[in-house]
Amino acid sequence: MIKRLLMPMLMLGIILAMTSMAFGQASPVTCGISAPLGSTPRATATGHTEPIAAGPAVAVGGQLVSPPTPGGGTVRVTCQNTSGTNSSPGVVVMTISLGVPITNTTAHPSTTLGIRVANATGDFAANVGISAVNNSAGTIVIGLGNTPVTTSSANPTIGPTFTANTTSSFDLLGVLVSVNGKTAPVTASLSATGGVNVGTPPSTTTATPTTAVIDSLTPGLVDPTVPVGALPAVVTALPGGAAVLNSAGLAVGGKNNFTIRIQEGAVDTFRAASQFNGGTTGTFPQSSASSVQVQVQLNNIPAGLNISSCSAVLTNTATPAQLTGGVPTVSQGNFSSASPILTVIFAQPVDLANIDVLWITCATVGAGTATLPLPSTAVTAQVTLAPGGTALCTMGVPSATGTTACTGLTTGNIPRYQPLLQPTAPLTVIVFPPSQTTLLIPLASVGPGYNTGIAIANTSTDPFGTAGGGAAAVDGTVTFTLYKNDGTTKSYTTATGSPGSGLSAGGVVKSGSTYLVNLSEILSPASFGTTFNGYVFITANFTNAHGAATIYVTTDGSAALSTPVLVMPAVSSAAPRATLDLGAGLGQ
């Protein structure tokens, strides 16, 4: 009885052991991945459509092109059967994982430029296909078996046969990824289910379980600037610095223009559409507007302010005195409160070997139809790469938590970037300093028997009217800066309770009024003693101030000496004070 029970159990054990040995045998097939073109040297840190494994830029049709293959780079899967017999491991499913969102599909932007398999050799000649793309997880599943080379879903039911001592390979092309928010390089890894190993096939030293596909991430732009002083002659003959308009809309020192300098973050950040891949025949996608774009956004533009005659040129840091192609083209020649964004595209190939610099000049800034007086808040600028967008979409709508590729006409732009306005603290491009008139009394005196009488008229109310070219009515205080012959100085600004006559509440000289005061009355609140010999600067915080000063005898009020009150030219950082011509500077 026991013997009859032991024999079947022994046979079952032998069968199970043999089965276990069969399933436990090491597969003779080993597979790995590589980047035959080389990894992409760098990607834009805010980019949503960066090609992987694209290799360095290459010359195609007389221009540098990056990446050199249509639609992106190339990841190669290589498998080798090292045994002397054929191997049929059954259905094999491979997964290539990137660790970043995949932002295109097998059909976007097209079946010929989307994610696809190609260049199959050996035993892969007719049995490899893409099974699934998980955009948010950053994985691509590839089926090996009774499926043709295709970009459509491939779900094999019969596994491949690996011929004895044969090496086979296929390429995965056209994968685009989002690297926004990532700081480390991007690596592709291979895994497989079924009877194959993942490792380094003996026939190659480059195919391994992982391979680098993007080496580094670089900022899209260096923080832009508004350089001051002389600019390169090829850029503009106009001086650098912000435009300066007083509150009456008049350019201070003639500074009615500004230029913004925008430097790319890497040698190949700025690219024309034709430089994405394949030269003039491989534009990805097929549109001249699909170049990298640069958007300039102005903030705080008063309604009606005239900001026009805007244009763009391109130089580089290697030859800053020369234009370097690219033909940057602006979307509009002006800014306004209703249209505060200007977009630049590159209509022709850009230098991919040197750091390029984009210059945006707006040659005309004026009051236009803006309401006067102009506000004190400066107009500022920020810049970002464009087109803007997100990595993925939800139901076709861009979303920070999207799971599917954006494939719409506007949402699926290639290239596109996460908007990042630079600099964080916006650049000042137009300033509106308080409207001032600076007056100078070259000689003033207070002493025994003498005083200086001063009159300051606010003539911003005049018979001409703003429509006829007259001044805009502006009220303001008056500041006296006193310079004694002994080298000491004091300042005093009118306020409530200030001496003299003609002031309104707050020490303001209203438009159409004249302020009368003796210099001796200013010395006391300025804590500057009781005597004075020297000169006085008067800053009237309104336009069109004029003045008169007389040194008189205090006993009878008779004039001893009339001293001119000079109207100084406007002074600012954009228009430094020039040597004063006494003969021409009266300005009365």
Stockholm file with secondary structure:
# STOCKHOLM 1.0

chainA/1-588         MIKRLLMPMLMLGIILAMTSMAFGQASPVTCGISAPLGSTPRATATGHTEPIAAGPAVAVGGQLVSPPTPGGGTVRVTCQNTSGTNSSPGVVVMTISLGVPITNTTAHPSTTLGIRVANATGDFAANVGISAVNNSAGTIVIGLGNTPVTTSSANPTIGPTFTANTTSSFDLLGVLVSVNGKTAPVTASLSATGGVNVGTPPSTTTATPTTAVIDSLTPGLVDPTVPVGALPAVVTALPGGAAVLNSAGLAVGGKNNFTIRIQEGAVDTFRAASQFNGGTTGTFPQSSASSVQVQVQLNNIPAGLNISSCSAVLTNTATPAQLTGGVPTVSQGNFSSASPILTVIFAQPVDLANIDVLWITCATVGAGTATLPLPSTAVTAQVTLAPGGTALCTMGVPSATGTTACTGLTTGNIPRYQPLLQPTAPLTVIVFPPSQTTLLIPLASVGPGYNTGIAIANTSTDPFGTAGGGAAAVDGTVTFTLYKNDGTTKSYTTATGSPGSGLSAGGVVKSGSTYLVNLSEILSPASFGTTFNGYVFITANFTNAHGAATIYVTTDGSAALSTPVLVMPAVSSAAPRATLDLGAGLGQ
#=GR chainA/1-588 SS CHHHHHHHHHHHHHHHHHHHHHHHSCCSEEEEEECTTCCBSCEETTBSSEESSCCSCEEETTEEESSSSTTSCEEEEEEEECSSSCBCCCCEEEEEECSSCBCCCSSSSCTTTSSEEEEEEGGGTTSEEEEEEETTTTEEEEEESSCCSBSSCCCCSSCCCBCTTCEEEEEEECCEECCTTCCSCEEEEEEEESSCEESCCTTCSSCBSEEEEECCEECSBCCCBCCCSCCCTTTCSSCCSCEEBCTTSCBGGGCCCEEEEEEBSSTTSSCCGGGSSSGGGCCSSSCGGGSCEEEEEEESCCTTCEEEEEEEEEEESSSTTSCCBCCEEESCSCBCSSCCEEEEEECSCBCSSSCEEEEEEEEEEECTTCCSSCCSSCEEEEEEEESBCCSEEETTEEETTCCEECCSTTTTCSSCBCCCCEEEEEEEEEECCCCCEEEEEEEEEEBTTEEEEEEEEECCSCSSCGGGTCCCCCCBCEEEEEEETTSCEEEEECCTTCSSBSCBTTTBBCTTCEEEEEHHHHHTTTTCCSCEEEEEEEEESSSSEEEEEEEEETTTCCEEEEECCEECCCCBTTBCCCCCCTTTCCCC
#=GC SS_cons         CHHHHHHHHHHHHHHHHHHHHHHHSCCSEEEEEECTTCCBSCEETTBSSEESSCCSCEEETTEEESSSSTTSCEEEEEEEECSSSCBCCCCEEEEEECSSCBCCCSSSSCTTTSSEEEEEEGGGTTSEEEEEEETTTTEEEEEESSCCSBSSCCCCSSCCCBCTTCEEEEEEECCEECCTTCCSCEEEEEEEESSCEESCCTTCSSCBSEEEEECCEECSBCCCBCCCSCCCTTTCSSCCSCEEBCTTSCBGGGCCCEEEEEEBSSTTSSCCGGGSSSGGGCCSSSCGGGSCEEEEEEESCCTTCEEEEEEEEEEESSSTTSCCBCCEEESCSCBCSSCCEEEEEECSCBCSSSCEEEEEEEEEEECTTCCSSCCSSCEEEEEEEESBCCSEEETTEEETTCCEECCSTTTTCSSCBCCCCEEEEEEEEEECCCCCEEEEEEEEEEBTTEEEEEEEEECCSCSSCGGGTCCCCCCBCEEEEEEETTSCEEEEECCTTCSSBSCBTTTBBCTTCEEEEEHHHHHTTTTCCSCEEEEEEEEESSSSEEEEEEEEETTTCCEEEEECCEECCCCBTTBCCCCCCTTTCCCC
//
